[in-house]
Amino acid sequence: MSKLAERLIDLPLTDDLEAAVDAALATSGGDARLAIQSLILGQRSLMEAYDSRISAGYVRKGLGRR
């Protein structure tokens, strides 16, 4: 994960989505494309960490039951 993605992940959680977007853009120096790329990389990193902590036996996969 990039240093910028780490900084974006460390932004404080807020209910104000506009403020969160402004903070992400400010952290990336106003470059919207860079902010989006960093957020995607950060999200991917978080999902990989999450997946590695969940036991395969705990999550029912492919059982076809509802």
C-alpha positions, 0 to 999 in steps of 0.5 A: 500500500502506498504512503498516501493510501495509508494517510487516507485510511488514517483520516478521522471517520466522520458522518459528514461525507463532504468533509471526508471528501475534502480531507481526502482531496487535501491529503492528495494535494487536490489531485482527485485521480490520485485520491481515488487510486489511493482509496482503492488501494487502501480498501483493497489492503483492508479487505485482504487484512479482513479476509486473512482474519476470518476463518474459512470455517466460519464463513459459509461459502457455496452451500447454496442454502438460503 
